[in-house]
């Protein structure tokens, strides 16, 4: 059972972690299909029907992105607004095409994990900051799985840290697709 990885990174060429994750996932085309939204839609004009057909063809979907102003990059928000339509994703007898699909987030966060806590610099956990995604997935009756996160990318992690995140991410995806 293949997993669709929807990557939304505004500057993937300059990325360290997300780019490395994609390189690894591309080694396993029988397990993962990487779908880069900024590459597919450089003009940000989303082909809604094409995206809906893609979603319908997978049971496991992961949205991979860098934390961007404590949320996702803008193209992912636009994707949710345009693709998850009434009558397809929710709201009618023919809706809920996402219902029952396993869905998760894979996030690269710039700041250290301890800064995302009630006593940390930002006073909120990443779990709290991702509640809007969880609510979206609940609303469309998807089977939301707990997210994967790599923290501290702005702190210049070592090559070993990045490679460790690759292994952790792949292991997360393996357990996710069971």
Helices and strands as residue ranges (DSSP letters): E 3-8, G 12-14, H 17-25, E 32-36, H 37-40, H 48-56, E 60-66, H 74-83, E 102-109, G 113-115, H 126-129, H 131-139, E 143-144, E 148-151, G 153-155, H 159-176
